[in-house]
Amino acid sequence: MNAKQRGRVIRTGALAICAALALASCDSIGGRANQITYEGIPFKGKSKAIKGDRMSFVASAKPASRSIEGAIQAATYEGVKYCIARLGSSDITWQIGPDTPREQLVVQDDTLTFRGTCAE
């Protein structure tokens, strides 16, 4: 193998390593995509459509036991993010949401759950 071929092999190997590292970092970054921090506490949130009605959704956040206010912020954020992605608007009609009295909030398995409908 001449010097030119050896250089090509080294470059190809280096590119393969860089690609593998880039993919690995995407995974670790993606793991935090649904995470927000409130008063230094990380909260993981998610939202999903209610079956048969893409305008209505359920948004949740955990761990609610660390800070109910933080979980409320995270679940609200997930609801807003859902409606912006579906409708391009952050207007939400909440059935259970950030204005619901604290004693009426749904917390199960350390997860706070909101329910809302994207408003046009």
CYANA upper distance limits for C-alpha pairs under 8 A (distance plus 0.5 A):
  1 MET  CA      5 GLN  CA      6.54
  1 MET  CA      6 ARG  CA      6.93
  2 ASN  CA      6 ARG  CA      6.74
  3 ALA  CA      7 GLY  CA      6.60
  4 LYS  CA      8 ARG  CA      6.88
  5 GLN  CA      9 VAL  CA      6.81
  6 ARG  CA     10 ILE  CA      6.73
  7 GLY  CA     11 ARG  CA      6.64
  8 ARG  CA     12 THR  CA      6.60
  9 VAL  CA     13 GLY  CA      6.63
 10 ILE  CA     14 ALA  CA      6.58
 11 ARG  CA     15 LEU  CA      6.59
 12 THR  CA     16 ALA  CA      6.70
 13 GLY  CA     17 ILE  CA      6.78
 14 ALA  CA     18 CYS  CA      6.69
 15 LEU  CA     19 ALA  CA      6.59
 16 ALA  CA     20 ALA  CA      6.71
 17 ILE  CA     21 LEU  CA      6.71
 18 CYS  CA     22 ALA  CA      6.60
 19 ALA  CA     23 LEU  CA      6.72
 20 ALA  CA     24 ALA  CA      6.70
 21 LEU  CA     25 SER  CA      6.67
 22 ALA  CA     26 CYS  CA      6.75
 23 LEU  CA     27 ASP  CA      6.99
 24 ALA  CA     28 SER  CA      7.11
 25 SER  CA     29 ILE  CA      6.58
 26 CYS  CA     30 GLY  CA      6.34
 27 ASP  CA     31 GLY  CA      6.69
 28 SER  CA     32 ARG  CA      7.55
 29 ILE  CA     33 ALA  CA      7.12
 30 GLY  CA     34 ASN  CA      8.49
 34 ASN  CA     44 LYS  CA      6.15
 34 ASN  CA     45 GLY  CA      5.87
 34 ASN  CA     46 LYS  CA      6.86
 35 GLN  CA     42 PRO  CA      6.91
 35 GLN  CA     43 PHE  CA      5.89
 35 GLN  CA     44 LYS  CA      4.85
 35 GLN  CA     45 GLY  CA      6.55
 35 GLN  CA     74 ALA  CA      8.33
 36 ILE  CA     42 PRO  CA      6.16
 36 ILE  CA     43 PHE  CA      5.85
 36 ILE  CA     44 LYS  CA      7.08
 36 ILE  CA     45 GLY  CA      8.27
 36 ILE  CA     74 ALA  CA      6.80
 37 THR  CA     41 ILE  CA      5.72
 37 THR  CA     42 PRO  CA      4.74
 37 THR  CA     43 PHE  CA      6.41
 37 THR  CA     70 GLY  CA      8.14
 38 TYR  CA     42 PRO  CA      6.97
 38 TYR  CA     43 PHE  CA      7.91
 38 TYR  CA     70 GLY  CA      5.63
 38 TYR  CA     73 GLN  CA      8.15
 39 GLU  CA     70 GLY  CA      7.98
 41 ILE  CA     66 ARG  CA      8.07
 41 ILE  CA     70 GLY  CA      8.14
 43 PHE  CA     61 ALA  CA      6.80
 43 PHE  CA     62 LYS  CA      6.00
 43 PHE  CA     63 PRO  CA      6.75
 43 PHE  CA     70 GLY  CA      7.66
 43 PHE  CA     71 ALA  CA      7.04
 43 PHE  CA     74 ALA  CA      6.93
 44 LYS  CA     61 ALA  CA      5.99
 44 LYS  CA     62 LYS  CA      6.04
 44 LYS  CA     63 PRO  CA      7.99
 44 LYS  CA     74 ALA  CA      7.82
 45 GLY  CA     59 ALA  CA      7.74
 45 GLY  CA     60 SER  CA      5.92
 45 GLY  CA     61 ALA  CA      4.63
 45 GLY  CA     62 LYS  CA      7.07
 45 GLY  CA     74 ALA  CA      6.50
 45 GLY  CA     75 ALA  CA      6.55
 45 GLY  CA     78 GLU  CA      6.78
 46 LYS  CA     59 ALA  CA      6.20
 46 LYS  CA     60 SER  CA      6.00
 46 LYS  CA     61 ALA  CA      7.13
 46 LYS  CA     75 ALA  CA      7.92
 46 LYS  CA     78 GLU  CA      6.38
 47 SER  CA     57 PHE  CA      7.17
 47 SER  CA     58 VAL  CA      6.02
 47 SER  CA     59 ALA  CA      4.64
 47 SER  CA     60 SER  CA      6.82
 47 SER  CA     78 GLU  CA      6.31
 47 SER  CA     79 GLY  CA      6.97
 47 SER  CA     82 TYR  CA      7.07
 48 LYS  CA     57 PHE  CA      5.93
 48 LYS  CA     58 VAL  CA      6.07
 48 LYS  CA     59 ALA  CA      7.14
 48 LYS  CA     82 TYR  CA      8.18
 49 ALA  CA     53 ASP  CA      7.29
 49 ALA  CA     54 ARG  CA      5.68
 49 ALA  CA     55 MET  CA      7.57
 49 ALA  CA     56 SER  CA      6.36
 49 ALA  CA     57 PHE  CA      4.73
 49 ALA  CA     58 VAL  CA      6.94
 50 ILE  CA     54 ARG  CA      6.87
 50 ILE  CA     55 MET  CA      8.47
 50 ILE  CA     56 SER  CA      6.09
 50 ILE  CA     57 PHE  CA      5.50
 50 ILE  CA     58 VAL  CA      7.19
 54 ARG  CA     86 ARG  CA      8.47
 55 MET  CA     83 CYS  CA      8.15
 55 MET  CA     86 ARG  CA      7.99
 55 MET  CA    117 THR  CA      6.00
 55 MET  CA    118 CYS  CA      5.76
 55 MET  CA    119 ALA  CA      8.42
 56 SER  CA    115 ARG  CA      8.03
 56 SER  CA    116 GLY  CA      6.21
 56 SER  CA    117 THR  CA      4.62
 56 SER  CA    118 CYS  CA      6.79
 57 PHE  CA     79 GLY  CA      8.01
 57 PHE  CA     82 TYR  CA      8.41
 57 PHE  CA    115 ARG  CA      6.38
 57 PHE  CA    116 GLY  CA      6.10
 57 PHE  CA    117 THR  CA      6.70
 58 VAL  CA     79 GLY  CA      8.05
 58 VAL  CA    113 THR  CA      7.31
 58 VAL  CA    114 PHE  CA      6.19
 58 VAL  CA    115 ARG  CA      5.07
 58 VAL  CA    116 GLY  CA      7.06
 59 ALA  CA     75 ALA  CA      5.93
 59 ALA  CA     76 THR  CA      7.89
 59 ALA  CA     78 GLU  CA      6.37
 59 ALA  CA     79 GLY  CA      6.05
 59 ALA  CA    113 THR  CA      6.26
 59 ALA  CA    114 PHE  CA      5.63
 59 ALA  CA    115 ARG  CA      6.79
 60 SER  CA     74 ALA  CA      8.20
 60 SER  CA     75 ALA  CA      5.45
 60 SER  CA     78 GLU  CA      7.90
 60 SER  CA    111 THR  CA      6.96
 60 SER  CA    112 LEU  CA      5.89
 60 SER  CA    113 THR  CA      4.81
 60 SER  CA    114 PHE  CA      6.57
 61 ALA  CA     71 ALA  CA      5.82
 61 ALA  CA     72 ILE  CA      7.95
 61 ALA  CA     74 ALA  CA      6.29
 61 ALA  CA     75 ALA  CA      5.57
 61 ALA  CA    111 THR  CA      6.06
 61 ALA  CA    112 LEU  CA      5.84
 61 ALA  CA    113 THR  CA      7.25
 62 LYS  CA     71 ALA  CA      6.51
 62 LYS  CA    110 ASP  CA      6.51
 62 LYS  CA    111 THR  CA      5.06
 62 LYS  CA    112 LEU  CA      6.80
 63 PRO  CA     67 SER  CA      8.01
 63 PRO  CA     71 ALA  CA      7.35
 63 PRO  CA    110 ASP  CA      5.77
 63 PRO  CA    111 THR  CA      6.39
 63 PRO  CA    112 LEU  CA      8.38
 64 ALA  CA     68 ILE  CA      5.55
 64 ALA  CA     70 GLY  CA      7.97
 64 ALA  CA     71 ALA  CA      5.75
 64 ALA  CA    107 VAL  CA      7.77
 64 ALA  CA    110 ASP  CA      5.68
 64 ALA  CA    111 THR  CA      6.10
 64 ALA  CA    112 LEU  CA      6.44
 65 SER  CA    110 ASP  CA      6.46
 66 ARG  CA     70 GLY  CA      8.45
 67 SER  CA     71 ALA  CA      6.78
 68 ILE  CA     72 ILE  CA      6.58
 69 GLU  CA     73 GLN  CA      6.76
 70 GLY  CA     74 ALA  CA      6.69
 71 ALA  CA     75 ALA  CA      6.54
 71 ALA  CA    112 LEU  CA      6.94
 72 ILE  CA     76 THR  CA      6.51
 72 ILE  CA     97 GLY  CA      8.41
 72 ILE  CA     98 PRO  CA      6.57
 72 ILE  CA    112 LEU  CA      7.83
 73 GLN  CA     77 TYR  CA      6.60
 73 GLN  CA     98 PRO  CA      8.24
 74 ALA  CA     78 GLU  CA      6.79
 75 ALA  CA     79 GLY  CA      6.80
 75 ALA  CA    112 LEU  CA      7.84
 75 ALA  CA    113 THR  CA      7.62
 75 ALA  CA    114 PHE  CA      7.21
 76 THR  CA     80 VAL  CA      6.72
 76 THR  CA     97 GLY  CA      7.70
 76 THR  CA     98 PRO  CA      7.10
 76 THR  CA    114 PHE  CA      8.33
 77 TYR  CA     81 LYS  CA      6.53
 78 GLU  CA     82 TYR  CA      6.56
 79 GLY  CA     83 CYS  CA      6.84
 79 GLY  CA     92 ILE  CA      8.36
 79 GLY  CA    116 GLY  CA      7.96
 80 VAL  CA     84 ILE  CA      6.65
 80 VAL  CA     90 SER  CA      5.59
 80 VAL  CA     91 ASP  CA      8.02
 80 VAL  CA     92 ILE  CA      7.88
 81 LYS  CA     85 ALA  CA      6.69
 81 LYS  CA     90 SER  CA      7.91
 82 TYR  CA     86 ARG  CA      6.74
 83 CYS  CA     87 LEU  CA      6.02
 83 CYS  CA     88 GLY  CA      7.03
 83 CYS  CA     89 SER  CA      6.46
 83 CYS  CA     90 SER  CA      6.16
 83 CYS  CA     91 ASP  CA      7.90
 83 CYS  CA     92 ILE  CA      7.96
 83 CYS  CA    118 CYS  CA      5.92
 84 ILE  CA     88 GLY  CA      4.58
 84 ILE  CA     89 SER  CA      5.21
 84 ILE  CA     90 SER  CA      5.93
 87 LEU  CA    118 CYS  CA      7.83
 87 LEU  CA    120 GLU  CA      8.00
 89 SER  CA    118 CYS  CA      8.24
 89 SER  CA    119 ALA  CA      8.18
 89 SER  CA    120 GLU  CA      7.76
 90 SER  CA    118 CYS  CA      7.96
 90 SER  CA    119 ALA  CA      8.49
 91 ASP  CA    118 CYS  CA      6.60
 91 ASP  CA    119 ALA  CA      5.74
 91 ASP  CA    120 GLU  CA      7.60
 92 ILE  CA    116 GLY  CA      6.87
 92 ILE  CA    117 THR  CA      6.13
 92 ILE  CA    118 CYS  CA      5.16
 92 ILE  CA    119 ALA  CA      5.69
 93 THR  CA    116 GLY  CA      6.10
 93 THR  CA    117 THR  CA      5.72
 93 THR  CA    118 CYS  CA      6.88
 93 THR  CA    119 ALA  CA      6.71
 94 TRP  CA     98 PRO  CA      8.48
 94 TRP  CA    114 PHE  CA      8.21
 94 TRP  CA    115 ARG  CA      6.63
 94 TRP  CA    116 GLY  CA      4.68
 94 TRP  CA    117 THR  CA      6.89
 95 GLN  CA    114 PHE  CA      8.11
 95 GLN  CA    115 ARG  CA      6.03
 95 GLN  CA    116 GLY  CA      5.85
 95 GLN  CA    117 THR  CA      8.37
 96 ILE  CA    100 THR  CA      6.41
 96 ILE  CA    105 LEU  CA      7.64
 96 ILE  CA    113 THR  CA      8.46
 96 ILE  CA    114 PHE  CA      5.55
 96 ILE  CA    115 ARG  CA      5.60
 96 ILE  CA    116 GLY  CA      7.23
 97 GLY  CA    105 LEU  CA      8.41
 97 GLY  CA    114 PHE  CA      5.62
 97 GLY  CA    115 ARG  CA      7.01
 97 GLY  CA    116 GLY  CA      7.70
 98 PRO  CA    114 PHE  CA      8.49
100 THR  CA    104 GLN  CA      7.08
100 THR  CA    105 LEU  CA      7.05
101 PRO  CA    105 LEU  CA      7.26
105 LEU  CA    112 LEU  CA      7.81
105 LEU  CA    113 THR  CA      8.14
105 LEU  CA    114 PHE  CA      8.48
106 VAL  CA    112 LEU  CA      6.31
106 VAL  CA    113 THR  CA      6.18
106 VAL  CA    114 PHE  CA      7.93
107 VAL  CA    111 THR  CA      5.81
107 VAL  CA    112 LEU  CA      4.94
107 VAL  CA    113 THR  CA      6.92
108 GLN  CA    112 LEU  CA      7.20
